[in-house]
Amino acid sequence: MPETTSKPVILAFHGSGSNAMIHGIQLARLVRHLKSTFNVVPLEAPYPSAAGPGVLPFFEGCGPYKLWVHPSEQVSIDGMKSGSASSKMSEATEDIIKKAVADAKSEGSKVVGVLGFSQGTRVVAGLLKSVQIKRAIEKKGGSTEGLEWLDFKFGISVCGSYPPPLVPESVSKALEASGLDEAEKKEVNGAKIQTPTIHISGNQDEWQWTGKMLIEQCYEEGEGKSDVKYFDMGHHYPSDPAQTEGIVDWVAKTWKEVN
């Protein structure tokens, strides 16, 4: 990685019906351990919503609460299970991320990681998948102009949401215009995410089944790929110091390998 003047950045994506301020509080324990090496930057979704699961009563009056997907694209539990949810990341969400990447660059830094909680894990999965699609286009000799911002090295996924990943339309358009034939495009779209990612799954989380679907359908498990940790917890960040330290150790080890 080129020399930078600031710490590398991890972008953080909150859950549904939350916001950047709330997520910053939820992340505080983890950030305390990461801040010597990374700047963790919580981003805020574009779409207003009601408070999401687990937000009330603790964060009463801390709105407005937000979503990463347009309210019209929210799906039922049956829709989650059947895979009928949209895989398209909205332009508004893409613009927020691109601005954050540009802001880091302007400060002499670089975004190297993405962290998501609940609905935010669909954004993380979409970004990591997009990096993979970009590489496939480059390998074929196609144009990836406008996709330079997609250069993330690792992911952290906590209490995963349902598939599919949210992929920016700019990436889908680049793949369509890439020169890959239909069979190659299908293979690229269907490929599981190889980028190193740690997944935290709560055994007492009523939504654990959605995260398991996301991992099983979208991520390749194995050394240097996805590492899944099952903790005795609900739909929230780990509170056990040993569990938090386990995440931090994984990030440190992975960053050393990919940097």
Buried (B, 14 or more C-beta within 10 A) or exposed (E): EEEBEEBBBBBBBBBBBBBBBBBBEBBEBBBEBBEEEBBBBBBBBBBEBEBBBBBBEEBEEBBEBBBBBBEEBBBEEEBBEEEEBBBBBBEEBBEBBBEBBEEBBEBEBBBBBBBBBBBBBBBBBBBBBBBBBBBBBEEBEBEBEEBEBBEBBBBBBBBBBBBBBBBBEBBBEBBEEBEBEEEBBEEBBEBBBBBBBBBBBBEEBEBBBBBBBBBEBBBBEEEEBBBBBEBEBBBBBBEEEEBBEBBBEBBBEBBEEBE
